[in-house]
């Protein structure tokens, strides 16, 4: 029986995979230092939440968030049957 699965190593461009890793590594540095006044997950100016899902609070550039949205919309076309 074939199962539908997402293979991150095959279905995501290497540049996208690298960008995600870099964003994750820089997450703490991109949080707003006054986050205790405005909320613990506030981003610095110029950054927004990536919003991969409802629990993703990694701060990224608006362009990166748009790319993530585009990738998520195209996700179904990248699934592998096997």
C-alpha positions in Angstrom: 0.0 0.0 0.0 1.4 3.4 -1.0 1.5 6.0 1.7 1.6 9.8 1.2 4.5 11.3 3.0 6.5 14.5 3.0 10.3 14.0 2.5 11.9 17.2 3.7 15.3 16.2 2.2 13.8 15.6 -1.3 10.9 18.1 -1.4 12.5 21.3 -0.2 15.1 23.2 -2.1 18.6 23.1 -0.4 18.5 26.9 -0.2 15.2 26.8 1.6 16.5 24.2 4.0 19.5 26.3 4.8 17.4 29.4 5.3 15.2 27.6 7.8 18.2 26.3 9.7 19.7 29.9 9.8 16.4 31.4 10.9 16.0 28.8 13.7 19.6 29.4 14.8 19.1 33.2 15.0 15.6 33.1 16.6 16.8 34.3 20.0 18.8 37.2 18.6 15.8 38.5 16.6 13.4 38.8 19.6 12.6 42.2 20.8 14.7 43.0 24.0 11.6 44.8 25.4 9.6 41.6 25.0 8.8 41.5 28.7 6.8 44.8 28.2 5.1 43.8 25.0 5.0 40.1 25.2 7.6 37.3 25.3 7.4 36.5 21.6 7.7 40.0 20.1 10.1 40.4 17.2 12.6 43.2 16.7 11.6 45.9 14.2 11.9 44.6 10.7 11.1 41.0 11.6 7.8 39.1 11.7 6.7 35.7 12.9 7.4 33.0 10.3 4.1 31.3 11.0 4.7 27.9 9.6 1.9 26.8 11.9 0.0 28.2 14.9 3.0 27.5 17.2 5.9 28.9 15.1 7.2 32.1 16.7 10.5 32.3 14.9 11.2 35.9 13.8 12.2 36.3 10.1 12.1 38.9 7.5 8.8 39.6 5.7 10.3 38.2 2.5 11.1 34.9 4.3 7.6 34.7 5.7 6.1 35.2 2.3 8.4 32.4 0.9 7.2 30.1 3.7 3.6 30.9 2.8 4.3 30.2 -0.9 6.0 26.9 0.0 3.1 25.9 2.2 0.6 26.6 -0.5 2.7 24.5 -2.9 3.3 21.7 -0.4 0.7 19.2 -1.8 2.4 19.3 -5.2 5.7 18.2 -3.5 4.5 15.1 -1.7 5.9 11.8 -2.7 3.9 8.6 -3.1 5.8 5.5 -2.2 
